Amino acid sequence: MAIMSECPTCHRKQAVRNKLCVCGTNLDQKKAAKKVRYHIVDRVNGKQKWFSLSSFEDVDPFNYDHAKDVEAKLRVSKRERKLEIFQPKKEATMTFRKLSEWYLELNSVKNRRYYPTLEFNLASFNEVFGNVVVCDIKPAALENYQAKRKAEGYSDSYVDQQIGAAKAVIGKAFDNDIVGGDTVKAFKKVKKLLKKGANRRDKVLSVGDFAQLKESASGISPALLMTAYWSGMRRGEIFNLEWNQVDLKEGVIRLKAEDTKSRRPRVIPIALELLNTFRGLPSRFGKGLVFPSPVKDKDGEERPFRDIREALKSACNGIPLSYGRKEENGFTFHDLRHTFNTDMDRAGVPQVVTMAIMGHEDTSMFGRYRTVTTEDLQDAIRRLEGYRAGLLDKMLDKNQNVQGQRCQEPQQKRLSTAETVKSLVV
């Protein structure tokens, strides 16, 4: 049995006598500032067992004298086989529902843009573990939960989101000395179901497919679909988009680091068609959401959309386009982002510029040394407009040739995109 100190910088656990951590942190200075956390390690039945001082009542985990007192009592209790005399903190015995309620009440959590999704995922997790004491949740139980949700038909990514939300609660509780390291370890041992790259999509919509989708959609703002089609933004970024992020004068959307998945700020150029659509929205003078859900929250305030899958499925039923991941070549909302990426490449936009617009991580040396300017972004969206306009012209010319063969009528003005596609389908 021994007392171990934890480096506050790299969290490496090491002998108390160490004055300097391998990461370079001066441990003596951190100990004097009460920044070093202490643990007690013992070997039970051939396995290491860690005792976190934060799990015991009236014990300061940053006080070395307290650590020595606990170690002395543990040695005596172990010899007398009375380790149960150590009572954990009351907080460490709370149920996961109580712990998640505490977590959701934190202002730092409430201010997150994905708070409604987080709240929903924790509610689903609490259906199974809500009444279970946190320290009693073991890896086997969590793996059974994954299997249960899978058997119910939920996707790997959906189950991973729920487990991820629970891990966030446990991590914050550990940082605040509510739960010990053993509880954190139980959650960390559970691996994600979705393997990296397993959810890669290959579906790309043509200009005709998108025109029909926009025409057929009901219950969804056409502007919302156009934003996804012309910007490549992620679903959450679009659902939570606010007017103070849309600069109609400069023709760009500005996302702060906290608004993006990669936690990096982004500037997204607005295509002319989308810009005109934004200018026509009645809510453009407001300060709230660009696309508020028709369903208000419990306080009567506007809230973002949470799910539009049923509306998209209904729209696809009205046109020759299958919907859903389980359907062969089925369409999902995320495919609009994939379509944007593919069309940008076909339009000849440099990869590093597309990555900057979409918020992809740089993976090449070229991306590190190539600076993307505002002019690059605007040029990229102009190229995309030209590429898609060219595809549309080809489709229009084909339609006019067909009409010319049927009858010798004077050439009419070109139809709108939706009307042209509709005539081709008929």
N, C-alpha and C positions, 0 to 999 in steps of 0.2 A: 504494500500500500504506500502511495506517495502523493504529495501535493504537486500539481503541475500548473504552470502559468500559461496564459493564452495571450499571444501577441495581439494587440488591438488593431494592427495594420493588416497582417496577413492571416491572422487567426490560427497560426501554428501553435500547437501545444508542446511545451518543452519544460525542461527542468527549471526549478525556481532559481537555481544558482546562476543561470545564464544572464549575463549583463547586456548582451547584444544579440538580437535575433538575426537569422540568416538573411532576412529582407533588409537589414540595415537599421531597424528601429532600436533606439536606446531604451532598453527595458527598465533600467533603473530610474530614468526620468519619468517614464510612464507609470511605474509603480508609485512613485512619490506623488504623482498627479491623480492617483486612484483610477487609472485607465486600464489596468491589467486585471483580467478576470481569472479567478482561481478555480481549479477543479481537483477532484480526488479520484485517483485511478487505483483499482484493485483487481486481483485475478481470482475469479470465482469459477470453480469447476473447469479450469484450464482456459477460460476466456476472460478477456479484459472487461471490466465493468466500470463505467464512469459515473461518478456522483457529481452533479452540478450543484454548487452551493446555492444557486438561485432557487432550488427546489425546496429549501428548508425555511421554516418560519424563523423570523428575527435573525437572519444571517445575511451579512453583506458580502456578496460574491467578489467584491473588489478589496476586501480586507484580509490581509495575510494572517493576522492573529485569529480571526474567525475561522479561517481555513485550518489552522493548527488545532483549534478547539474541536472542530468537527472531526478532523482526522483522529484525534485522541479518543473521542467518544465512539467513533466507528470501529477502532481497533478493539476497544473493550467490548462493544456490542457484538462484534464478530466472534470474539472468543467465547462470549456467553450465548451466542446465537440469538441475539435479541435486536437485530437490525430494525425491527418494526417500531422501535421506540421513536425513530425519527419520523415526524409528521410533516408531510409536504405542505406547501402553502395552499391556502384555500383556493386560490385561482387555478392551481394545477389540477384540481379535482373537478373543475367545471365541465359541463357538457360542451360538445362542439357547437351546439346552437347558441349557447350563451357567449362562447368565445367569438363566434362569427358576428353576433350582434354588437359586441364590443368593438370589433374590427370595423364594421360598417358605420359606426358612429364617429370614427376618427375623421377630423376635418380634412386631413391630408388624403384620405381615401375618398371622401365625399366629393372632393374637387376634381377627381379624375373623370375624364370624358367617357370612359367605358364603365362608369359606376353602375348603370342599369344592367349591363350584361354581367358584371361581377355579382350583383345582387341576385340575378336570376340563377347563375351557376351555383352559388352557395345555397340557394333555396332547394335546388335539385339535390345537392350533396346532403343537405340536412334531412331529406326524406328518408335517408338510410342511417346516417350517423348523427342526426340532431340530438338524440337523447343518450348518446354514448359518451362516457367520460373521455376526454381528449387523450390522456395517457394510456387508455385501454385500446386505442385504435392501432392495430398492428399491420405490417406489410401484407400479410395474408388476407386480411379483411379488405384492404384497399384493392388488392388484385382481384378478389372475388367481386368487388363492386364494379371493376372494369368489365369483367366477364358478364355480369348481370346486365349492365347497360348495353353491351354489345348484343346480347341475346334479345334485348328489347328492340333492336333495330337501329340504335344510335350509331353514328359514324365514329371512327377513331378520333378525329379532331374534336368532335363534340365532347367525348368522354375526357380527352386530355384537357380541355378547357375547364371542366369541373374539378378535376384533380389539381390542376394548376391554381385555381382559385383557392382551394383548401390549403395548398402549400403556402400561398401568400399569407393566409391567416396565421398559420403556424410560425412562419418566419418572423412576422411582426410580433407575435406573442413571445417568441424567444428573445428578440431584441429588447423587449420590455420586461424580461425576467418573470414571465407568467408561466412558461413551460420550460422544461429542461432539454438537454441535448438528446436524450433517448427518444423523445417524442419527435424531434426534428429528424433524427436518423430514420425513424420508421417511415416517414413520408418521403425522404430522399431516396430510399431504396426502391420506390415504385417507379418504373420506367414508363416513358410515353409509349402509347400504342402505335401512333403514327410515325413511321420511319421517314427520315429525311428524303424528300423528293417523291414520296409515295403518292402524294396527292397532286402531282403534276397534271396540268390540263392541256389538251391539244385542240380543243374546240375553238374555232375562229369564225366569227360572223362576217358575212359579206355585207356590202352596203345595202343590198336588197333585203337580207335577213333583218338587219337592224331597222330599216324603214318599216317593214311589216310589223316587227315587234313593237315599235313605238306607236304605230297606228292602232294595233290591237289591244294595247295595254289599257286597263281600266283599274282604278284604285291606286294607280301609281302616277306620280307626276312625270309627264314626258321629259321635263327639264332634268329630273333626277337621273333618268336613263341616259340622256344626252351628256350629263356631266361625267358619268362613268365611261361612256363611249369616246368622248373627246378629251378626257384628262388622264385616264388610267388610274384614277385614285382608288384607294381601297374602300370597301363598303362602309366601314366605321368612320372613315374620314369624310365620306359624302353624307352619311346620315347625321353626323354631328357638325356639319359645316355651318358656320354663322356668317351673317352679312359683314361683320367687321373684319372677316378674313378675305372677302372678295373686293378687289380693287378694280372697279369697272373703268376708271379713268386710265389706269396703266394697263388694263387687260390681263391681270394676273390674280392668282389665288395664293395667299401667303399662309403657310402652315407653320406654327411654332413647334419646337422640339417635343413639347408635351402632347401635341396633337397627332403625332405620327408613331407608327409601330417601331421604327428604327431609332426613335428618340433623337432625330436630327431635323432641323428646320428645312423647309422646302418651298420653292417658288414654282408654281405651275402656270404656264401660259394658257390663256383662254382663247380657243378657236373663235373665229368671227361668228359662226352660226350659234355657238353656245353663248357668246357675249350678247348677241341680239336677244336670245332667249332669256337670259338673266335680266336684261333691261326691260323686258315685257312682264316680268313677274310682279304682281301687286305688292308683294312684301319687301321689295328691294329697298324701301326707305326705312325699314325696321332695323332693330338691333339684335333680333333673335335668330332662330334657326332659318336657314334657307329653305329647307324641306321639313317643316314640322309635321308630326303625325296627327291625323284627325282625332286620335284618342288622347285626351289630356291625362296628366298625372293626378294623383289623389288630391292635390291642392288646387286643381283646376288650371295649372300652368302647362304651357306647351312642352312636349317632350319629343325626342327623336324617334324615328321608326326603329323597331326592334327586329321585325321580320317581314319580308315582302314575298316570301316564297310562294304562298298560295296565289297571290296576285299575278306573279310571273307565270306560274303554272297555268292559270286561267288564260293569260295572254297567249301562251304557246299553243293552247288547245285550239285557238281560233285561226292558227296559221300552220303551215307544214313545218313545225319545229318542235322536236321532242324536248321535254324538260326533265332535269334531274340527273344526278351522278350515276344512278343505277340504270338509267336508260342508255341504250347504245347511241353514242354521239349526242348525248343529251346536253342541253344548255343549262348553265347556272349563271347567277349574277356576276361571279368572279370572271367568267369568260369574257366580259366586256373589257376587263383590265388586260387579259391575255390578248384580246383582239387589238387593243391599242398598241401594245408592245410589238406585236407582229407587224402591224401596218406601219409603224414608225421605222422598223427595220427595212421593210419593203420600199418605203419612201426614200431610203438612203440617209436617214438621220444617223449621225455617229452614235455608237453604242453608249459612250460615256454621257452624252446629252440625254438620251432616253433614260438611262439609269438615274440621272439627277432629277428628272421630272417625276419618275415613278417611285423614287425613294429606295431603289435597290442598293445593296452594299457594294462598294467597289471591290473587285476581286483581282484586278490586273494592275500592273505597274503603270500602264497607260492612264488608268483612272486616277492614279495618285498624282501624276504630274501634269494632267490636262485640266486647266481651269475652265469652268463652264460659266459664261457670262449671260446676262439678260438677253443680249442680242442672239446668242446661240439658242436660247430657249424659244424666242419668238420665231427665229428662222426654222426651228424644228417643227413648230406647229403649222407654219406656212407650207412646209414641205408635205406634211400629212394632209393638209387641206387640198393641195394640188394633186396628191396621189389619189385620194378618195374622189375628188372631182373628176379625175380622168376615168376612174372605174364607172362613175355615174354616167359620164358622157357616152362611154361605150354601150352601156345598158340602154340609154336613151336612143342612140343611133340604131341599135338593133331593133328596138321597139318601133321606131319610125319606118324602118325598112319593111318590117312585117306589115305595118298598116298601109304602106304604099303599094304593096303587092296585092292587098285585098281590094283596094279601091283607088281611083285616080282623083282624089280630092286635093284641094289646095293645102299646102303645108300649114299645119296649125302650130300655134305657140306650144312650146314644151310644157308638158305637164309637170306638176309638182312631184317631188320624190315619191311621196306616199301614193299618189294617183297612178304614177307610172308603174310602180311595183305591183299595185293592185291589178292593173290591166294585164300585166305579164302573167300573174298568177291565174287570172280568169282565162 
